[in-house]
Amino acid sequence: MRTAPRHGREELVEQARQEAVTWRNRALLLFDRVAMPVAVCDVYGAVLLANPAMAAECGTTPGRLRGRDVLELFCPSEATQVERIAQALRLRHRSRYQVSVRWRAPDGTERYGELTADPVSDTVEDTPALLVMLRVDGERRPGCAPPTERARVTPMEARVLALLASGATTARASRETGLTPDGVTYHLRRLSSRWRAANRTELVARAYALGVLTPGVWPPEVSGAE
């Protein structure tokens, strides 16, 4: 069987190297221009690379974010979320992970939102890095009290809240709404992040305080429901 001449193989290797460099430079250019805050972290959460949008959320430059712990920059609302993700990564699970977080913007505004982390690597055997994206859900200016008017929630969020207020477990809420247990948890996590609720008890209390649920009614009922 014939093999390519040595000189020809070297040219192919060099051509492949140049193409890889070209595509890497294009990817970095796109990375820098993405409006959403994005960073690449190692498996322990240390920032390896951050785009300008992510750096702006922290009031610094991308270079100064290198080596910083992403969970020190953005404080998780629930420690158990981080523990579950760490355990999953140790087992080399490659799911998408979401963490409700809050942080203080450079102008002093308190913001809250969600970090999404996707494990990425060249091969399945490699230890993955984490592609981390930040979504901003809301903010509160210094000295401003939380809103007291009826909060905006989706019909599904309202239904999940009513079930939670009645004492329903995640499994029961899943059966009655047709969502998966993870779907129920997703809605509760987003609401907890939006209202800065530390646990489910506080989440129900906020739902009543914000007028989402009708006070003095049992079983719990969504305000304005017919």
MITORKOL-723886 format. One line per field, with one value per atom (N, C-alpha, C): x negated, y negated, z negated; residue in one letter; residue number from 0. Coordinates in nm, 2 decimals, padded with zeros to 4 digits. Layout:
<recs>
east	(X_...)
north	(Y_...)
up	(Z_...)
rest	(a_...)
nr	(NUM_...)
</recs>
This chain:
<recs>
east	(-00.09_00.00_-00.09_-00.06_-00.14_-00.10_-00.20_-00.18_-00.22_-00.17_-00.20_-00.34_-00.41_-00.55_-00.56_-00.68_-00.70_-00.67_-00.72_-00.70_-00.55_-00.48_-00.33_-00.26_-00.30_-00.23_-00.26_-00.38_-00.41_-00.33_-00.31_-00.22_-00.08_-00.03_00.11_00.12_00.02_00.03_00.02_-00.06_-00.07_00.06_00.12_00.24_00.35_00.36_00.46_00.43_00.30_00.27_00.32_00.29_00.33_00.48_00.55_00.70_00.75_00.69_00.73_00.71_00.60_00.58_00.68_00.71_00.81_00.94_00.99_01.12_01.12_01.00_01.00_01.01_00.94_00.95_01.09_01.16_01.29_01.39_01.36_01.45_01.43_01.30_01.27_01.33_01.33_01.39_01.54_01.61_01.75_01.78_01.69_01.70_01.70_01.61_01.60_01.72_01.78_01.89_02.03_02.04_02.17_02.22_02.34_02.39_02.42_02.45_02.48_02.34_02.34_02.22_02.19_02.07_02.02_01.88_01.85_01.71_01.69_01.56_01.52_01.44_01.49_01.43_01.37_01.28_01.24_01.34_01.32_01.42_01.44_01.35_01.37_01.43_01.46_01.53_01.43_01.30_01.21_01.22_01.23_01.25_01.12_01.13_01.02_01.03_01.15_01.17_01.31_01.32_01.44_01.46_01.58_01.60_01.63_01.62_01.64_01.78_01.88_02.01_02.01_01.94_01.93_01.84_01.73_01.65_01.72_01.81_01.88_01.98_02.03_02.12_02.04_01.91_01.83_01.75_01.77_01.70_01.55_01.51_01.36_01.34_01.22_01.19_01.18_01.19_01.18_01.05_00.94_00.82_00.81_00.87_00.87_00.96_01.05_01.14_01.07_00.96_00.89_00.85_00.88_00.85_00.95_01.04_01.15_01.25_01.30_01.40_01.54_01.60_01.73_01.84_01.83_01.93_01.90_01.79_01.76_01.81_01.80_01.85_02.00_02.07_02.21_02.26_02.32_02.35_02.47_02.46_02.57_02.68_02.81_02.92_02.94_02.90_02.92_02.79_02.72_02.60_02.61_02.73_02.75_02.74_02.78_02.76_02.62_02.53_02.39_02.33_02.38_02.33_02.38_02.50_02.55_02.47_02.44_02.36_02.22_02.15_02.02_02.02_02.12_02.13_02.14_02.23_02.25_02.13_02.05_01.93_01.82_01.82_01.72_01.75_01.88_01.93_01.92_01.87_01.85_01.99_02.09_02.22_02.21_02.27_02.26_02.39_02.47_02.59_02.57_02.67_02.67_02.71_02.64_02.66_02.70_02.80_02.84_02.84_02.79_02.78_02.84_02.93_02.99_02.89_02.86_02.75_02.80_02.73_02.74_02.61_02.60_02.47_02.49_02.39_02.40_02.33_02.40_02.34_02.25_02.16_02.07_02.14_02.26_02.33_02.41_02.39_02.45_02.58_02.64_02.76_02.75_02.85_02.85_02.93_02.86_02.92_02.93_03.02_03.04_03.07_03.04_03.06_03.01_02.96_02.93_02.81_02.72_02.60_02.63_02.60_02.61_02.47_02.44_02.31_02.32_02.25_02.25_02.11_02.09_01.95_01.91_01.79_01.74_01.60_01.56_01.43_01.41_01.29_01.26_01.31_01.29_01.33_01.41_01.48_01.56_01.46_01.34_01.25_01.19_01.18_01.11_01.19_01.12_01.19_01.25_01.38_01.45_01.42_01.42_01.43_01.58_01.61_01.75_01.78_01.87_01.91_02.02_02.00_02.09_02.16_02.29_02.37_02.45_02.46_02.54_02.66_02.77_02.90_02.94_02.97_03.01_03.16_03.23_03.37_03.43_03.36_03.41_03.31_03.35_03.26_03.33_03.26_03.32_03.22_03.26_03.17_03.15_03.03_03.01_03.11_03.16_03.26_03.40_03.42_03.56_03.62_03.74_03.81_03.85_03.87_03.92_04.06_04.10_04.23_04.34_04.45_04.56_04.69_04.68_04.79_04.80_04.91_04.92_04.81_04.73_04.62_04.67_04.59_04.62_04.57_04.66_04.62_04.69_04.64_04.71_04.82_04.92_05.02_04.96_04.86_04.80_04.73_04.66_04.59_04.69_04.81_04.91_04.97_04.99_05.05_04.95_04.82_04.72_04.72_04.73_04.72_04.84_04.96_05.08_05.07_05.01_04.99_04.89_04.79_04.69_04.74_04.83_04.89_04.99_05.04_05.13_05.05_04.92_04.84_04.80_04.82_04.79_04.64_04.60_04.46_04.43_04.30_04.26_04.33_04.33_04.39_04.54_04.61_04.75_04.78_04.70_04.71_04.68_04.59_04.56_04.68_04.74_04.86_04.97_05.00_05.12_05.10_04.97_04.95_04.91_04.87_04.82_04.67_04.61_04.46_04.38_04.26_04.17_04.13_04.08_04.03_03.92_03.83_03.73_03.80_03.91_03.98_04.04_04.10_04.15_04.04_03.93_03.81_03.76_03.76_03.71_03.80_03.93_04.02_04.00_03.98_03.96_03.83_03.73_03.60_03.60_03.67_03.67_03.75_03.86_03.94_03.85_03.78_03.70_03.59_03.53_03.43_03.49_03.61_03.68_03.72_03.77_03.81_03.72_03.60_03.49_03.54_03.61_03.66_03.56_03.53_03.43_03.48_03.61_03.66_03.81_03.87_04.01_04.11_04.08_04.17_04.17_04.05_04.04_04.11_04.09_04.15_04.30_04.37_04.51_04.55_04.47_04.50_04.50_04.39_04.38_04.50_04.55_04.66_04.78_04.81_04.92_04.90_04.77_04.74_04.75_04.72_04.72_04.85_04.95_05.09_05.11_05.01_05.03_05.13_05.13_05.23_05.32_05.45_05.55_05.54_05.53_05.52_05.66_05.66_05.78_05.86_05.80_05.88_05.81_05.89_05.84_05.93_05.88_05.74_05.68_05.55_05.49_05.54_05.56_05.62_05.54_05.52_05.45_05.54_05.49_05.57_05.62_05.74_05.80_05.85_05.83_05.87_06.02_06.08_06.23_06.27)
north	(00.12_00.00_-00.12_-00.22_-00.34_-00.43_-00.51_-00.61_-00.74_-00.85_-00.98_-01.02_-01.08_-01.12_-01.20_-01.19_-01.27_-01.41_-01.47_-01.61_-01.65_-01.56_-01.58_-01.57_-01.48_-01.46_-01.59_-01.64_-01.76_-01.88_-01.89_-02.00_-01.98_-01.86_-01.84_-01.87_-01.83_-01.87_-02.02_-02.09_-02.23_-02.30_-02.25_-02.31_-02.29_-02.17_-02.14_-02.24_-02.26_-02.35_-02.49_-02.54_-02.67_-02.69_-02.59_-02.59_-02.59_-02.51_-02.51_-02.65_-02.71_-02.85_-02.95_-02.94_-03.03_-03.01_-02.89_-02.87_-02.91_-02.89_-02.93_-03.08_-03.16_-03.30_-03.35_-03.28_-03.32_-03.30_-03.18_-03.15_-03.25_-03.29_-03.39_-03.53_-03.56_-03.69_-03.69_-03.58_-03.56_-03.56_-03.50_-03.49_-03.63_-03.72_-03.85_-03.94_-03.91_-03.99_-03.95_-03.84_-03.79_-03.89_-03.93_-04.03_-03.96_-03.83_-03.77_-03.74_-03.76_-03.73_-03.59_-03.56_-03.42_-03.40_-03.29_-03.26_-03.11_-03.07_-02.93_-02.91_-02.81_-02.78_-02.64_-02.62_-02.48_-02.41_-02.28_-02.20_-02.24_-02.32_-02.37_-02.51_-02.57_-02.70_-02.81_-02.79_-02.91_-02.95_-03.08_-03.14_-03.13_-03.07_-03.06_-03.17_-03.20_-03.30_-03.36_-03.49_-03.56_-03.67_-03.69_-03.79_-03.92_-04.03_-04.16_-04.18_-04.12_-04.13_-04.07_-03.96_-03.90_-03.99_-04.04_-04.13_-04.25_-04.31_-04.43_-04.41_-04.28_-04.25_-04.26_-04.24_-04.24_-04.37_-04.46_-04.59_-04.58_-04.49_-04.48_-04.44_-04.39_-04.35_-04.20_-04.14_-04.00_-03.94_-04.01_-03.96_-03.95_-04.04_-04.04_-03.94_-03.88_-03.77_-03.64_-03.62_-03.49_-03.45_-03.32_-03.27_-03.29_-03.38_-03.41_-03.30_-03.27_-03.17_-03.23_-03.16_-03.22_-03.22_-03.13_-03.13_-03.23_-03.29_-03.40_-03.53_-03.54_-03.65_-03.66_-03.54_-03.53_-03.43_-03.48_-03.40_-03.31_-03.18_-03.09_-03.12_-03.11_-03.12_-03.00_-02.88_-02.76_-02.68_-02.66_-02.58_-02.44_-02.38_-02.24_-02.23_-02.33_-02.33_-02.30_-02.38_-02.37_-02.23_-02.18_-02.04_-01.94_-01.95_-01.85_-01.85_-01.97_-01.99_-01.93_-01.96_-01.91_-01.76_-01.70_-01.55_-01.50_-01.56_-01.51_-01.52_-01.63_-01.65_-01.55_-01.51_-01.41_-01.28_-01.25_-01.13_-01.14_-01.25_-01.28_-01.28_-01.32_-01.34_-01.47_-01.47_-01.58_-01.65_-01.68_-01.74_-01.90_-01.97_-02.12_-02.14_-02.23_-02.26_-02.41_-02.44_-02.57_-02.61_-02.73_-02.77_-02.91_-02.93_-03.06_-03.14_-03.26_-03.34_-03.49_-03.56_-03.70_-03.77_-03.89_-03.96_-04.11_-04.19_-04.33_-04.39_-04.47_-04.53_-04.64_-04.69_-04.80_-04.92_-04.95_-05.07_-05.05_-04.93_-04.91_-04.84_-04.82_-04.75_-04.61_-04.56_-04.41_-04.34_-04.25_-04.18_-04.03_-03.96_-03.82_-03.76_-03.63_-03.56_-03.42_-03.37_-03.22_-03.20_-03.12_-03.07_-02.94_-02.92_-02.79_-02.74_-02.62_-02.56_-02.44_-02.43_-02.32_-02.26_-02.13_-02.07_-02.06_-02.10_-02.09_-02.03_-01.94_-01.89_-01.83_-01.81_-01.75_-01.61_-01.53_-01.39_-01.36_-01.25_-01.21_-01.18_-01.13_-01.09_-01.21_-01.33_-01.45_-01.50_-01.56_-01.64_-01.76_-01.78_-01.89_-02.03_-02.12_-02.26_-02.30_-02.41_-02.45_-02.58_-02.58_-02.69_-02.75_-02.87_-02.93_-03.05_-03.06_-03.17_-03.23_-03.36_-03.43_-03.50_-03.47_-03.54_-03.63_-03.76_-03.85_-03.85_-03.82_-03.81_-03.94_-04.01_-04.13_-04.20_-04.32_-04.39_-04.48_-04.53_-04.62_-04.73_-04.85_-04.96_-04.97_-05.03_-05.04_-05.13_-05.09_-05.17_-05.15_-05.08_-05.06_-04.93_-04.94_-04.83_-04.73_-04.60_-04.51_-04.56_-04.53_-04.57_-04.50_-04.57_-04.52_-04.49_-04.54_-04.51_-04.36_-04.32_-04.18_-04.15_-04.05_-04.01_-03.94_-03.95_-03.88_-03.74_-03.65_-03.51_-03.44_-03.34_-03.26_-03.18_-03.13_-03.05_-02.92_-02.86_-02.74_-02.77_-02.89_-02.93_-02.95_-03.01_-03.03_-02.90_-02.81_-02.68_-02.60_-02.61_-02.54_-02.60_-02.73_-02.80_-02.76_-02.76_-02.72_-02.58_-02.49_-02.35_-02.35_-02.42_-02.43_-02.48_-02.59_-02.64_-02.55_-02.45_-02.35_-02.24_-02.24_-02.14_-02.03_-02.05_-01.94_-01.92_-01.80_-01.76_-01.79_-01.78_-01.80_-01.69_-01.57_-01.45_-01.48_-01.53_-01.55_-01.67_-01.77_-01.89_-01.84_-01.75_-01.70_-01.62_-01.54_-01.46_-01.56_-01.66_-01.74_-01.85_-01.88_-01.98_-01.92_-01.79_-01.72_-01.75_-01.83_-01.85_-01.74_-01.73_-01.63_-01.69_-01.61_-01.67_-01.77_-01.75_-01.85_-01.98_-01.97_-02.08_-02.17_-02.10_-02.17_-02.24_-02.17_-02.23_-02.35_-02.34_-02.45_-02.58_-02.56_-02.68_-02.74_-02.65_-02.69_-02.77_-02.71_-02.77_-02.91_-02.93_-03.06_-03.16_-03.11_-03.20_-03.24_-03.15_-03.18_-03.28_-03.27_-03.36_-03.50_-03.50_-03.63_-03.71_-03.63_-03.70_-03.69_-03.64_-03.62_-03.55_-03.44_-03.36_-03.25_-03.23_-03.14_-02.99_-02.97_-02.84_-02.84_-02.72_-02.71_-02.78_-02.78_-02.85_-03.00_-03.05_-03.20_-03.23_-03.13_-03.15_-03.16_-03.08_-03.08_-03.22_-03.26_-03.38_-03.50_-03.50_-03.60_-03.60_-03.48_-03.47_-03.54_-03.52_-03.59_-03.74_-03.78_-03.92_-04.00_-03.93_-04.00_-03.98_-03.92_-03.91_-03.81_-03.71_-03.60_-03.50_-03.48_-03.39_-03.47_-03.42_-03.50_-03.46_-03.57_-03.54_-03.49_-03.41_-03.37_-03.27_-03.20_-03.11_-02.97_-02.87_-02.73_-02.64_-02.56_-02.54_-02.67_-02.68_-02.80_-02.83_-02.95_-02.99_-03.10_-03.10_-03.21_-03.33_-03.45_-03.57_-03.60_-03.63_-03.66_-03.54_-03.42_-03.30_-03.29_-03.24_-03.23_-03.09)
up	(00.00_00.00_00.00_00.09_00.10_-00.02_-00.06_-00.16_-00.10_-00.16_-00.10_-00.14_-00.04_-00.07_-00.20_-00.26_-00.39_-00.37_-00.26_-00.24_-00.23_-00.16_-00.14_-00.27_-00.36_-00.49_-00.57_-00.57_-00.65_-00.60_-00.47_-00.41_-00.46_-00.46_-00.51_-00.66_-00.74_-00.88_-00.90_-00.83_-00.84_-00.80_-00.69_-00.64_-00.75_-00.81_-00.91_-01.03_-01.07_-01.18_-01.15_-01.03_-00.99_-00.99_-00.95_-00.95_-01.09_-01.18_-01.32_-01.38_-01.35_-01.41_-01.35_-01.22_-01.16_-01.23_-01.25_-01.31_-01.46_-01.53_-01.67_-01.67_-01.58_-01.59_-01.56_-01.46_-01.43_-01.55_-01.62_-01.74_-01.85_-01.87_-01.97_-01.94_-01.81_-01.76_-01.79_-01.76_-01.78_-01.93_-02.01_-02.16_-02.22_-02.17_-02.22_-02.18_-02.07_-02.02_-02.07_-02.13_-02.18_-02.29_-02.28_-02.38_-02.52_-02.52_-02.64_-02.72_-02.85_-02.93_-02.92_-02.88_-02.86_-02.91_-02.97_-03.02_-03.00_-02.99_-02.99_-03.12_-03.20_-03.33_-03.33_-03.43_-03.44_-03.53_-03.55_-03.62_-03.76_-03.81_-03.95_-03.96_-03.84_-03.84_-03.82_-03.81_-03.78_-03.64_-03.62_-03.49_-03.41_-03.29_-03.20_-03.09_-03.05_-02.94_-02.96_-02.95_-02.96_-02.85_-02.81_-02.70_-02.77_-02.69_-02.75_-02.83_-02.78_-02.84_-02.98_-03.00_-03.13_-03.22_-03.17_-03.25_-03.29_-03.20_-03.24_-03.36_-03.37_-03.48_-03.61_-03.60_-03.72_-03.74_-03.65_-03.66_-03.64_-03.54_-03.52_-03.38_-03.34_-03.21_-03.20_-03.08_-03.07_-03.12_-03.10_-03.15_-03.30_-03.37_-03.52_-03.58_-03.50_-03.55_-03.55_-03.48_-03.47_-03.61_-03.64_-03.77_-03.88_-03.86_-03.96_-03.97_-04.08_-04.10_-04.06_-03.96_-03.91_-04.01_-04.11_-04.22_-04.33_-04.32_-04.41_-04.35_-04.22_-04.14_-04.14_-04.13_-04.13_-04.23_-04.34_-04.46_-04.43_-04.45_-04.43_-04.53_-04.49_-04.58_-04.66_-04.61_-04.68_-04.67_-04.79_-04.79_-04.74_-04.76_-04.72_-04.57_-04.49_-04.35_-04.31_-04.37_-04.34_-04.38_-04.49_-04.54_-04.44_-04.39_-04.29_-04.16_-04.12_-03.99_-04.01_-04.13_-04.15_-04.15_-04.21_-04.22_-04.08_-04.00_-03.86_-03.78_-03.80_-03.72_-03.76_-03.89_-03.93_-03.87_-03.84_-03.78_-03.63_-03.58_-03.43_-03.36_-03.43_-03.36_-03.27_-03.16_-03.06_-03.03_-03.14_-03.12_-03.13_-03.10_-03.11_-03.26_-03.33_-03.47_-03.48_-03.57_-03.59_-03.74_-03.77_-03.90_-03.92_-04.01_-04.03_-04.11_-04.07_-04.13_-04.15_-04.24_-04.25_-04.27_-04.23_-04.23_-04.24_-04.26_-04.27_-04.15_-04.07_-03.95_-03.99_-03.90_-03.93_-03.98_-03.94_-03.99_-04.12_-04.18_-04.31_-04.30_-04.18_-04.16_-04.20_-04.27_-04.30_-04.19_-04.12_-04.01_-04.05_-03.98_-04.00_-03.87_-03.85_-03.73_-03.74_-03.63_-03.62_-03.54_-03.60_-03.53_-03.47_-03.34_-03.27_-03.24_-03.28_-03.25_-03.17_-03.06_-02.97_-02.97_-03.00_-02.99_-02.85_-02.82_-02.68_-02.68_-02.59_-02.58_-02.44_-02.40_-02.26_-02.25_-02.36_-02.36_-02.49_-02.49_-02.61_-02.73_-02.70_-02.81_-02.87_-02.80_-02.86_-02.97_-03.07_-03.18_-03.11_-03.13_-03.06_-03.12_-03.03_-03.08_-03.08_-03.14_-03.15_-03.07_-02.97_-02.90_-02.98_-03.04_-03.14_-03.08_-03.08_-03.02_-03.14_-03.14_-03.24_-03.18_-03.24_-03.20_-03.32_-03.29_-03.39_-03.39_-03.51_-03.52_-03.57_-03.65_-03.71_-03.80_-03.85_-03.94_-04.03_-04.14_-04.23_-04.27_-04.25_-04.28_-04.43_-04.47_-04.62_-04.68_-04.80_-04.87_-04.82_-04.71_-04.66_-04.72_-04.77_-04.83_-04.72_-04.75_-04.65_-04.61_-04.48_-04.44_-04.52_-04.55_-04.62_-04.53_-04.41_-04.32_-04.28_-04.22_-04.18_-04.08_-04.11_-04.03_-03.90_-03.80_-03.67_-03.68_-03.66_-03.65_-03.54_-03.49_-03.38_-03.45_-03.37_-03.42_-03.49_-03.43_-03.48_-03.61_-03.62_-03.75_-03.86_-03.82_-03.92_-03.97_-03.88_-03.92_-04.01_-03.98_-04.06_-04.20_-04.21_-04.33_-04.42_-04.36_-04.43_-04.49_-04.41_-04.45_-04.57_-04.56_-04.66_-04.79_-04.78_-04.90_-04.96_-04.89_-04.95_-05.01_-05.00_-05.06_-04.97_-04.84_-04.74_-04.73_-04.72_-04.69_-04.54_-04.51_-04.37_-04.29_-04.34_-04.26_-04.24_-04.34_-04.32_-04.22_-04.24_-04.14_-04.00_-03.99_-03.86_-03.80_-03.88_-03.83_-03.79_-03.87_-03.85_-03.74_-03.71_-03.60_-03.47_-03.48_-03.36_-03.33_-03.42_-03.40_-03.45_-03.42_-03.48_-03.62_-03.71_-03.83_-03.81_-03.71_-03.68_-03.63_-03.56_-03.51_-03.62_-03.72_-03.84_-03.91_-03.93_-04.00_-03.92_-03.79_-03.71_-03.73_-03.73_-03.76_-03.90_-04.00_-04.14_-04.15_-04.08_-04.09_-04.02_-03.91_-03.85_-03.93_-03.99_-04.08_-04.20_-04.26_-04.38_-04.34_-04.22_-04.18_-04.16_-04.09_-04.06_-04.18_-04.28_-04.41_-04.52_-04.49_-04.60_-04.72_-04.70_-04.81_-04.84_-04.97_-05.01_-05.01_-05.02_-05.03_-04.98_-04.99_-04.93_-05.03_-05.16_-05.25_-05.22_-05.20_-05.17_-05.03_-04.94_-04.81_-04.81_-04.89_-04.91_-04.98_-05.08_-05.14_-05.05_-04.96_-04.86_-04.76_-04.73_-04.63_-04.69_-04.82_-04.89_-04.90_-04.94_-04.95_-04.82_-04.71_-04.58_-04.51_-04.58_-04.52_-04.42_-04.41_-04.31_-04.36_-04.49_-04.55_-04.64_-04.65_-04.72_-04.87_-04.95_-05.10_-05.15_-05.26_-05.32_-05.25_-05.15_-05.07_-05.07_-05.10_-05.10_-05.02_-04.93_-04.90_-04.83_-04.83_-04.77_-04.63_-04.60_-04.47_-04.41_-04.28_-04.21_-04.21_-04.24_-04.24_-04.09_-04.09_-03.96_-03.88_-03.94_-03.87_-03.87_-03.77_-03.76_-03.82)
rest	(m_m_m_r_r_r_t_t_t_a_a_a_p_p_p_r_r_r_h_h_h_g_g_g_r_r_r_e_e_e_e_e_e_l_l_l_v_v_v_e_e_e_q_q_q_a_a_a_r_r_r_q_q_q_e_e_e_a_a_a_v_v_v_t_t_t_w_w_w_r_r_r_n_n_n_r_r_r_a_a_a_l_l_l_l_l_l_l_l_l_f_f_f_d_d_d_r_r_r_v_v_v_a_a_a_m_m_m_p_p_p_v_v_v_a_a_a_v_v_v_c_c_c_d_d_d_v_v_v_y_y_y_g_g_g_a_a_a_v_v_v_l_l_l_l_l_l_a_a_a_n_n_n_p_p_p_a_a_a_m_m_m_a_a_a_a_a_a_e_e_e_c_c_c_g_g_g_t_t_t_t_t_t_p_p_p_g_g_g_r_r_r_l_l_l_r_r_r_g_g_g_r_r_r_d_d_d_v_v_v_l_l_l_e_e_e_l_l_l_f_f_f_c_c_c_p_p_p_s_s_s_e_e_e_a_a_a_t_t_t_q_q_q_v_v_v_e_e_e_r_r_r_i_i_i_a_a_a_q_q_q_a_a_a_l_l_l_r_r_r_l_l_l_r_r_r_h_h_h_r_r_r_s_s_s_r_r_r_y_y_y_q_q_q_v_v_v_s_s_s_v_v_v_r_r_r_w_w_w_r_r_r_a_a_a_p_p_p_d_d_d_g_g_g_t_t_t_e_e_e_r_r_r_y_y_y_g_g_g_e_e_e_l_l_l_t_t_t_a_a_a_d_d_d_p_p_p_v_v_v_s_s_s_d_d_d_t_t_t_v_v_v_e_e_e_d_d_d_t_t_t_p_p_p_a_a_a_l_l_l_l_l_l_v_v_v_m_m_m_l_l_l_r_r_r_v_v_v_d_d_d_g_g_g_e_e_e_r_r_r_r_r_r_p_p_p_g_g_g_c_c_c_a_a_a_p_p_p_p_p_p_t_t_t_e_e_e_r_r_r_a_a_a_r_r_r_v_v_v_t_t_t_p_p_p_m_m_m_e_e_e_a_a_a_r_r_r_v_v_v_l_l_l_a_a_a_l_l_l_l_l_l_a_a_a_s_s_s_g_g_g_a_a_a_t_t_t_t_t_t_a_a_a_r_r_r_a_a_a_s_s_s_r_r_r_e_e_e_t_t_t_g_g_g_l_l_l_t_t_t_p_p_p_d_d_d_g_g_g_v_v_v_t_t_t_y_y_y_h_h_h_l_l_l_r_r_r_r_r_r_l_l_l_s_s_s_s_s_s_r_r_r_w_w_w_r_r_r_a_a_a_a_a_a_n_n_n_r_r_r_t_t_t_e_e_e_l_l_l_v_v_v_a_a_a_r_r_r_a_a_a_y_y_y_a_a_a_l_l_l_g_g_g_v_v_v_l_l_l_t_t_t_p_p_p_g_g_g_v_v_v_w_w_w_p_p_p_p_p_p_e_e_e_v_v_v_s_s_s_g_g_g_a_a_a_e_e_e)
nr	(0_0_0_1_1_1_2_2_2_3_3_3_4_4_4_5_5_5_6_6_6_7_7_7_8_8_8_9_9_9_10_10_10_11_11_11_12_12_12_13_13_13_14_14_14_15_15_15_16_16_16_17_17_17_18_18_18_19_19_19_20_20_20_21_21_21_22_22_22_23_23_23_24_24_24_25_25_25_26_26_26_27_27_27_28_28_28_29_29_29_30_30_30_31_31_31_32_32_32_33_33_33_34_34_34_35_35_35_36_36_36_37_37_37_38_38_38_39_39_39_40_40_40_41_41_41_42_42_42_43_43_43_44_44_44_45_45_45_46_46_46_47_47_47_48_48_48_49_49_49_50_50_50_51_51_51_52_52_52_53_53_53_54_54_54_55_55_55_56_56_56_57_57_57_58_58_58_59_59_59_60_60_60_61_61_61_62_62_62_63_63_63_64_64_64_65_65_65_66_66_66_67_67_67_68_68_68_69_69_69_70_70_70_71_71_71_72_72_72_73_73_73_74_74_74_75_75_75_76_76_76_77_77_77_78_78_78_79_79_79_80_80_80_81_81_81_82_82_82_83_83_83_84_84_84_85_85_85_86_86_86_87_87_87_88_88_88_89_89_89_90_90_90_91_91_91_92_92_92_93_93_93_94_94_94_95_95_95_96_96_96_97_97_97_98_98_98_99_99_99_100_100_100_101_101_101_102_102_102_103_103_103_104_104_104_105_105_105_106_106_106_107_107_107_108_108_108_109_109_109_110_110_110_111_111_111_112_112_112_113_113_113_114_114_114_115_115_115_116_116_116_117_117_117_118_118_118_119_119_119_120_120_120_121_121_121_122_122_122_123_123_123_124_124_124_125_125_125_126_126_126_127_127_127_128_128_128_129_129_129_130_130_130_131_131_131_132_132_132_133_133_133_134_134_134_135_135_135_136_136_136_137_137_137_138_138_138_139_139_139_140_140_140_141_141_141_142_142_142_143_143_143_144_144_144_145_145_145_146_146_146_147_147_147_148_148_148_149_149_149_150_150_150_151_151_151_152_152_152_153_153_153_154_154_154_155_155_155_156_156_156_157_157_157_158_158_158_159_159_159_160_160_160_161_161_161_162_162_162_163_163_163_164_164_164_165_165_165_166_166_166_167_167_167_168_168_168_169_169_169_170_170_170_171_171_171_172_172_172_173_173_173_174_174_174_175_175_175_176_176_176_177_177_177_178_178_178_179_179_179_180_180_180_181_181_181_182_182_182_183_183_183_184_184_184_185_185_185_186_186_186_187_187_187_188_188_188_189_189_189_190_190_190_191_191_191_192_192_192_193_193_193_194_194_194_195_195_195_196_196_196_197_197_197_198_198_198_199_199_199_200_200_200_201_201_201_202_202_202_203_203_203_204_204_204_205_205_205_206_206_206_207_207_207_208_208_208_209_209_209_210_210_210_211_211_211_212_212_212_213_213_213_214_214_214_215_215_215_216_216_216_217_217_217_218_218_218_219_219_219_220_220_220_221_221_221_222_222_222_223_223_223_224_224_224_225_225_225)
</recs>
